[in-house]
Amino acid sequence: MTEPSHLTAVRESYDTVAADYARLVKEPAELDPVSRAMLAAFAELARPLGPVADLGCGPGKVTAHLAALGVQVFGVDVSPRMIELARAAYPELRFTVGSMTALEIGGGELGGILAYYTVHHTPPQWLPTVFAEFHRTLAPGGRLMLAGHVGNGEHLRPTRAYGDHPVSYESHLLPPDRIAELLRQAGLVVTARVVQEPEGGAKRQAGTFLAYKP
């Protein structure tokens, strides 16, 4: 099967910026209090339920944060270079190369999924496929936390990022109501959502959604 072009762009871009991304992106302990609280809430919800997949884990910082909160967690990312950095930084944790559009995880195997600032790179027409994979791989009662940039349908095409390296990925900033509706259409029950206004140098709204598979 031919790989979707957006996945190729994301892989190549994050392979290019990986070292500077790992250097520049905040540690979870440095996040704002609301973001830290949402991660802690997700950890409490998912911890008793079995393995948790951190999808789009990047260099593994949030994966390690969840592990420190007692979560049985592993990381998956489409960028081989990001996975190399994660394995080097956190050799006690498991990291694999993979795509959210076709997870190499059996049906009902996961107690939880974290998708942290990664889904916005997915074109809207692909989100039903991604969310269907979330539903397929979660066990009944399994928990999802999705967090990322939201907006009014903006389509961003940056050319350089993270240390001024060239990138070709795109970002799609959907309204929170649309994301929640797509999650519901995939069979997931949304239990909470938080929209944070830009502050502290941020340029865009951020949305966090908690959901579960009935």
Rosetta silent file (secondary structure, phi, psi, omega in degrees, C-alpha in Angstrom):
SEQUENCE: MTEPSHLTAVRESYDTVAADYARLVKEPAELDPVSRAMLAAFAELARPLGPVADLGCGPGKVTAHLAALGVQVFGVDVSPRMIELARAAYPELRFTVGSMTALEIGGGELGGILAYYTVHHTPPQWLPTVFAEFHRTLAPGGRLMLAGHVGNGEHLRPTRAYGDHPVSYESHLLPPDRIAELLRQAGLVVTARVVQEPEGGAKRQAGTFLAYKP
SCORE:     score description
SCORE:     0.000 S_00000001
   1 L     0.000  135.367  178.674    0.000    0.000    0.000 S_00000001
   2 L   -71.061  133.298  179.966    1.286    3.458   -0.880 S_00000001
   3 L   -70.102  135.917  175.026    1.969    5.576    2.183 S_00000001
   4 L   -56.697  141.759 -174.453   -0.197    8.713    2.497 S_00000001
   5 H   -62.029  -31.210 -178.570    1.785   11.790    1.505 S_00000001
   6 H   -68.567  -31.328  177.230    1.181   13.530    4.832 S_00000001
   7 H   -68.609  -40.858  176.889    2.892   10.661    6.686 S_00000001
   8 H   -59.514  -44.456 -179.613    5.928   10.902    4.440 S_00000001
   9 H   -63.972  -41.638  179.600    6.119   14.647    5.091 S_00000001
  10 H   -65.872  -45.445 -179.920    5.800   14.185    8.852 S_00000001
  11 H   -59.949  -51.815 -176.676    8.438   11.428    8.947 S_00000001
  12 H   -64.427  -39.670 -178.806   10.980   13.316    6.850 S_00000001
  13 H   -65.972  -46.477 -177.073   10.381   16.605    8.676 S_00000001
  14 H   -75.955  -26.633  168.819   10.714   15.181   12.168 S_00000001
  15 H   -60.638  -38.954 -177.647   13.736   13.103   11.202 S_00000001
  16 H   -69.591  -42.803 -173.281   15.303   16.408   10.114 S_00000001
  17 H   -94.127   -0.866 -165.900   14.448   18.441   13.220 S_00000001
  18 H   -50.705  -49.758 -174.997   14.682   15.620   15.792 S_00000001
  19 H   -63.905  -44.873  179.596   17.818   16.705   17.666 S_00000001
  20 H   -71.679  -33.741  175.080   16.784   20.342   17.949 S_00000001
  21 H   -58.867  -48.913 -179.116   13.195   19.376   18.762 S_00000001
  22 H   -61.004  -32.946 -179.957   14.410   17.266   21.683 S_00000001
  23 H   -76.840  -35.624 -170.351   16.547   20.186   22.863 S_00000001
  24 H   -92.181  -30.199 -174.982   13.921   22.916   22.469 S_00000001
  25 L   -75.418  139.434 -175.975   10.643   21.303   23.554 S_00000001
  26 L   -61.730  149.432  166.850    9.769   21.691   27.235 S_00000001
  27 L   -70.318  148.646  179.093   10.033   18.904   29.735 S_00000001
  28 H   -54.057  -34.923  179.379    6.573   17.859   31.005 S_00000001
  29 H   -65.641  -17.291  179.967    7.438   19.251   34.450 S_00000001
  30 H   -94.862   -1.555  179.335    7.860   22.672   32.813 S_00000001
  31 L   -69.287  166.220  177.879    4.398   22.703   31.222 S_00000001
  32 L   -66.478  159.606 -175.373    1.659   25.004   32.485 S_00000001
  33 H   -58.977  -36.118 -179.530   -0.366   23.807   35.486 S_00000001
  34 H   -66.340  -44.835  179.638   -3.472   22.914   33.438 S_00000001
  35 H   -62.546  -42.908  177.912   -1.501   20.751   31.013 S_00000001
  36 H   -63.124  -39.235 -179.355    0.275   18.989   33.857 S_00000001
  37 H   -66.273  -38.694  179.363   -3.044   18.417   35.626 S_00000001
  38 H   -66.678  -40.356  175.999   -4.633   16.884   32.531 S_00000001
  39 H   -63.009  -40.282  178.927   -1.702   14.490   32.111 S_00000001
  40 H   -65.491  -39.507  178.626   -1.977   13.551   35.788 S_00000001
  41 H   -64.610  -43.490  177.993   -5.723   12.957   35.426 S_00000001
  42 H   -61.630  -43.564  179.552   -5.181   10.759   32.394 S_00000001
  43 H   -59.032  -42.160 -179.994   -2.483    8.790   34.231 S_00000001
  44 H   -65.115  -39.404 -179.619   -4.854    8.189   37.156 S_00000001
  45 H   -69.703  -40.911 -171.849   -7.642    7.036   34.828 S_00000001
  46 H   -89.128  -23.017 -172.569   -5.488    4.772   32.649 S_00000001
  47 H   -52.605  -42.556 -177.190   -3.050    3.366   35.202 S_00000001
  48 H   -80.863   -1.405 -165.180   -5.231    0.432   36.366 S_00000001
  49 H  -100.454   -7.067 -178.827   -6.356   -0.557   32.870 S_00000001
  50 L   118.185 -167.368 -173.500   -3.287   -2.041   31.206 S_00000001
  51 L   -63.059  144.606  178.843   -0.711   -0.866   28.674 S_00000001
  52 E  -118.063  131.745  176.755   -0.877    2.699   27.369 S_00000001
  53 E   -99.464  123.665  172.536    0.421    3.735   23.942 S_00000001
  54 E   -92.723   99.242 -173.344    1.915    7.228   23.621 S_00000001
  55 E   -90.167  125.901 -171.522    1.257    7.795   19.915 S_00000001
  56 L    78.245   44.739 -169.909    3.489   10.405   18.308 S_00000001
  57 L   -73.142  -15.077 -178.576    5.831   10.134   21.276 S_00000001
  58 L    58.235 -136.141 -177.907    8.701   12.065   19.694 S_00000001
  59 L   -80.908   10.341  168.866   11.856   11.889   21.832 S_00000001
  60 L    89.905    7.681 -175.891    9.963   10.210   24.653 S_00000001
  61 H   -64.562  -45.111 -178.865    9.706   12.980   27.237 S_00000001
  62 H   -73.462  -34.405  174.888    5.978   12.611   27.872 S_00000001
  63 H   -56.127  -48.508 -179.597    6.246    8.814   27.713 S_00000001
  64 H   -65.234  -35.298  177.762    8.797    8.928   30.515 S_00000001
  65 H   -62.627  -44.918  177.443    6.617   11.369   32.470 S_00000001
  66 H   -63.017  -40.888  178.329    3.692    8.936   32.355 S_00000001
  67 H   -59.963  -39.879  178.215    5.981    6.087   33.393 S_00000001
  68 H   -66.120  -22.261  176.520    7.077    8.135   36.406 S_00000001
  69 L   -88.661    8.541  174.323    3.381    8.484   37.298 S_00000001
  70 L    90.161   13.818 -179.181    3.095    4.684   37.437 S_00000001
  71 L   -88.813  137.502  173.263    1.636    4.078   33.970 S_00000001
  72 L   -81.279   94.725 -166.205    2.636    0.979   31.991 S_00000001
  73 E  -127.470  148.485  170.716    3.455    2.944   28.843 S_00000001
  74 E  -136.152  160.264 -175.318    5.305    2.553   25.553 S_00000001
  75 E  -112.870  146.022  177.005    5.942    5.031   22.744 S_00000001
  76 E  -132.782  134.929  176.688    5.199    4.933   19.016 S_00000001
  77 E  -149.133  148.893 -178.978    6.331    7.504   16.450 S_00000001
  78 L   -76.140  -16.507 -177.224    6.476    7.676   12.670 S_00000001
  79 L   -93.935  112.841  177.290    9.984    9.201   12.789 S_00000001
  80 H   -58.275  -35.644 -179.321   12.814    6.650   13.135 S_00000001
  81 H   -66.820  -39.279  176.225   15.187    9.384   14.285 S_00000001
  82 H   -61.935  -41.046  179.890   12.819   10.395   17.083 S_00000001
  83 H   -65.343  -38.438  175.736   12.617    6.774   18.192 S_00000001
  84 H   -58.436  -45.841 -179.580   16.414    6.534   18.228 S_00000001
  85 H   -64.741  -41.480  179.830   16.594    9.577   20.527 S_00000001
  86 H   -62.992  -44.501  179.800   13.841    8.210   22.788 S_00000001
  87 H   -63.520  -37.569  179.665   15.558    4.838   23.139 S_00000001
  88 H   -69.291  -37.762 -176.611   18.868    6.509   23.952 S_00000001
  89 H   -78.456  -33.092 -174.640   17.328    8.831   26.552 S_00000001
  90 L  -133.804   70.264 -173.921   15.037    6.257   28.194 S_00000001
  91 L   -65.412  -15.742 -179.919   16.505    2.785   27.611 S_00000001
  92 L   -80.736  -10.578 -178.590   14.233    1.262   30.250 S_00000001
  93 L  -106.461  160.556 -178.877   11.122    2.048   28.146 S_00000001
  94 L   -99.414  130.476  177.989    9.868    0.520   24.897 S_00000001
  95 E  -133.560  136.696 -179.851    9.686    2.629   21.739 S_00000001
  96 E  -135.670  153.423  174.875    8.698    1.513   18.241 S_00000001
  97 E   -82.979  131.623  179.780    8.344    3.083   14.811 S_00000001
  98 L  -173.689  171.443 -176.847    4.738    3.139   13.630 S_00000001
  99 L  -121.903  141.317  177.764    1.838    5.162   12.264 S_00000001
 100 L   -66.424  -19.605 -178.511   -1.476    6.099   13.861 S_00000001
 101 L   -77.595  -18.154 -179.420   -3.241    5.292   10.593 S_00000001
 102 L  -155.496   78.932 -175.744   -2.349    1.576   10.850 S_00000001
 103 L   -72.858  136.798  176.123   -1.175    0.571   14.311 S_00000001
 104 L   -87.917   58.217 -178.051    0.631   -2.745   14.703 S_00000001
 105 L  -134.581  135.048 -178.204   -1.369   -3.390   17.863 S_00000001
 106 L   -68.360  159.322  178.487   -4.054   -6.018   18.273 S_00000001
 107 L   -61.861  132.787  176.283   -7.702   -5.180   18.808 S_00000001
 108 L    69.733   19.661 -175.179   -8.614   -4.366   22.394 S_00000001
 109 L   -85.548  -19.839 -168.795   -5.025   -4.597   23.657 S_00000001
 110 E  -102.887  138.877  170.071   -4.663   -1.120   25.167 S_00000001
 111 E   -83.765  -18.893  179.974   -5.832    0.297   28.448 S_00000001
 112 E  -164.528  157.521  174.524   -5.110    3.781   27.204 S_00000001
 113 E  -133.098  131.845  169.232   -3.906    5.966   24.348 S_00000001
 114 E  -111.416  125.429  173.316   -2.188    9.332   24.597 S_00000001
 115 E  -121.396   95.355 -167.863   -2.069   11.436   21.425 S_00000001
 116 E  -109.054  106.281  178.371   -0.169   14.535   22.561 S_00000001
 117 L    53.607   53.530  179.850    0.292   17.359   20.044 S_00000001
 118 L  -139.214  -32.085 -175.043    0.430   15.056   17.058 S_00000001
 119 H   -68.003  -23.029 -178.375   -3.049   14.660   15.513 S_00000001
 120 H   -65.047  -15.772  175.014   -3.017   18.218   14.124 S_00000001
 121 H   -80.457   -5.659 -177.736   -0.599   17.011   11.416 S_00000001
 122 L   -90.860  124.439  175.523   -3.313   14.668   10.106 S_00000001
 123 L   -56.435  142.740 -175.306   -5.509   16.015    7.268 S_00000001
 124 H   -52.928  -34.631 -178.055   -9.155   16.146    8.416 S_00000001
 125 H   -68.619  -16.101  178.075  -10.230   13.507    5.891 S_00000001
 126 H   -93.977  -11.445 -176.868   -7.846   11.032    7.582 S_00000001
 127 H   -61.982  -38.848  175.754   -9.043   11.638   11.139 S_00000001
 128 H   -57.642  -35.742  176.954  -11.870    9.060   10.944 S_00000001
 129 H   -65.512  -45.375 -179.778   -9.231    6.438   10.055 S_00000001
 130 H   -63.802  -46.739 -177.569   -7.006    7.491   12.958 S_00000001
 131 H   -68.971  -30.318  173.758   -9.854    7.627   15.465 S_00000001
 132 H   -64.641  -36.254  175.643  -11.114    4.238   14.250 S_00000001
 133 H   -66.525  -38.550  175.141   -7.665    2.840   15.071 S_00000001
 134 H   -57.947  -48.505 -177.680   -7.926    4.354   18.552 S_00000001
 135 H   -63.646  -42.762 -177.462  -11.276    2.628   19.008 S_00000001
 136 H   -61.950  -42.839 -171.848  -10.043   -0.696   17.579 S_00000001
 137 H   -86.399  -18.197  177.186   -6.969   -0.962   19.780 S_00000001
 138 E   -76.622  141.053  170.061   -8.544    0.215   23.041 S_00000001
 139 E   -75.013  157.550  173.029  -10.079   -2.382   25.329 S_00000001
 140 E   -53.884  130.310 -175.461  -13.626   -1.726   26.547 S_00000001
 141 E    88.651   -9.912 -179.616  -13.318    0.958   29.193 S_00000001
 142 E   -62.703  148.658 -172.328   -9.927    2.033   27.801 S_00000001
 143 E  -106.286  145.023  175.376   -9.091    5.724   28.074 S_00000001
 144 E  -122.426  136.909  164.611   -7.973    8.254   25.486 S_00000001
 145 E  -123.587  121.347  176.673   -6.339   11.633   25.995 S_00000001
 146 E  -117.578  126.639  178.561   -5.961   13.739   22.882 S_00000001
 147 E  -136.281  146.138  177.929   -4.296   17.137   23.162 S_00000001
 148 E   170.712 -174.431 -179.700   -3.110   19.602   20.561 S_00000001
 149 E   -72.205  138.674  175.572   -3.582   22.829   18.700 S_00000001
 150 L  -129.015  167.778 -178.691   -7.142   23.796   17.798 S_00000001
 151 L  -173.024 -147.086 -178.212   -8.612   26.694   15.839 S_00000001
 152 L  -115.956   34.188  179.107  -11.218   27.644   13.273 S_00000001
 153 L    94.174   14.012 -179.959  -10.106   25.407   10.450 S_00000001
 154 E   -62.199  143.880  177.706   -6.757   27.057    9.759 S_00000001
 155 E  -120.423  108.071 -173.940   -4.412   25.145    7.452 S_00000001
 156 E  -101.900  139.792 -179.934   -0.776   25.987    8.199 S_00000001
 157 L  -130.596   74.356  179.039    2.150   25.223    5.906 S_00000001
 158 L   -67.731  152.991  177.867    5.395   26.120    7.694 S_00000001
 159 L  -109.748  -20.204  178.936    8.620   25.843    5.753 S_00000001
 160 E  -143.255  149.755 -178.242   11.118   25.897    8.626 S_00000001
 161 E  -163.628  160.926  171.187   10.947   24.884   12.295 S_00000001
 162 L    44.977   81.358 -178.298   12.929   23.812   15.377 S_00000001
 163 L    83.720   15.530  177.293   16.387   25.215   14.803 S_00000001
 164 L    65.623   31.698  174.574   15.395   26.682   11.421 S_00000001
 165 E   -83.419  150.841  177.163   15.452   23.328    9.655 S_00000001
 166 E   -71.096  138.257  177.005   13.326   22.850    6.509 S_00000001
 167 L  -134.863  156.701  179.476   10.032   21.033    7.058 S_00000001
 168 L  -127.448    2.663  177.297    7.202   19.944    4.774 S_00000001
 169 L   -70.356  164.087  176.905    4.523   18.839    7.250 S_00000001
 170 L  -125.983  161.013  177.633    1.260   20.753    7.542 S_00000001
 171 E  -125.427  141.099 -178.274   -1.032   21.517   10.468 S_00000001
 172 E  -123.863  110.801 -173.897   -4.841   21.516   10.502 S_00000001
 173 E   -99.547   92.926 -176.532   -6.390   23.428   13.392 S_00000001
 174 L   -84.992  154.975  174.313   -9.942   22.165   13.718 S_00000001
 175 L   -64.495  145.041  179.260  -12.610   23.589   16.046 S_00000001
 176 H   -55.044  -38.561  179.622  -12.917   21.681   19.348 S_00000001
 177 H   -61.124  -36.859 -179.833  -16.553   20.822   18.576 S_00000001
 178 H   -68.627  -41.758  177.914  -15.504   19.145   15.330 S_00000001
 179 H   -62.011  -45.236  179.834  -12.823   17.049   17.037 S_00000001
 180 H   -61.529  -39.492  179.754  -15.282   15.970   19.721 S_00000001
 181 H   -66.796  -40.287  178.292  -17.848   15.013   17.082 S_00000001
 182 H   -65.080  -36.966  175.876  -15.314   12.934   15.139 S_00000001
 183 H   -63.735  -42.753  178.506  -14.369   11.104   18.326 S_00000001
 184 H   -64.042  -41.059  179.166  -18.032   10.365   18.976 S_00000001
 185 H   -63.173  -26.823  177.955  -18.526    9.150   15.407 S_00000001
 186 L   -81.222   -1.426  178.260  -15.647    6.718   15.986 S_00000001
 187 L    94.280   12.758  179.748  -17.546    5.232   18.942 S_00000001
 188 L  -100.577  145.093 -178.800  -15.670    6.996   21.729 S_00000001
 189 E  -100.845  115.258  179.319  -17.417    8.762   24.614 S_00000001
 190 E   -80.227  124.390 -177.813  -15.998   12.211   25.356 S_00000001
 191 E  -106.362  -21.847 -179.432  -16.038   12.879   29.099 S_00000001
 192 E  -159.600  148.894  170.344  -14.112   16.160   29.339 S_00000001
 193 E  -148.748  142.477 -179.009  -12.543   18.826   27.205 S_00000001
 194 E  -128.664  128.890  175.651  -10.477   21.853   28.089 S_00000001
 195 E  -113.492  121.929 -179.341   -9.650   24.715   25.715 S_00000001
 196 E  -104.416  131.063  176.256   -6.757   26.929   26.764 S_00000001
 197 L   -77.127  153.772 -179.246   -6.326   30.412   25.358 S_00000001
 198 L   -61.181  134.532  173.403   -2.837   31.447   24.202 S_00000001
 199 L  -158.894  164.805  177.569   -0.598   32.757   26.960 S_00000001
 200 L    61.427   35.258  179.171    3.024   32.751   27.954 S_00000001
 201 L    93.762   -9.866  177.613    4.263   33.149   24.394 S_00000001
 202 L   -68.675  150.930 -177.422    1.891   30.607   22.845 S_00000001
 203 L  -105.975  -18.074 -171.147    0.297   31.628   19.551 S_00000001
 204 L  -134.740  158.284  172.452   -2.686   29.286   19.319 S_00000001
 205 L   -64.930  151.142  174.421   -5.455   27.742   21.363 S_00000001
 206 E  -122.507  138.137  178.445   -4.828   24.291   22.774 S_00000001
 207 E  -121.396  137.864  176.460   -7.524   21.676   23.278 S_00000001
 208 E  -124.670  132.226 -177.210   -7.427   18.587   25.486 S_00000001
 209 E  -124.882  133.642  170.519  -10.040   15.824   25.253 S_00000001
 210 E  -110.822  136.147 -178.092  -10.601   12.877   27.568 S_00000001
 211 E  -150.871  168.343  174.900  -12.665    9.977   26.248 S_00000001
 212 E  -143.894  161.851  175.313  -13.202    6.256   26.692 S_00000001
 213 L   -93.652  121.104 -179.262  -14.328    3.233   24.690 S_00000001
 214 L   -61.882    0.000    0.000  -17.643    1.862   26.009 S_00000001
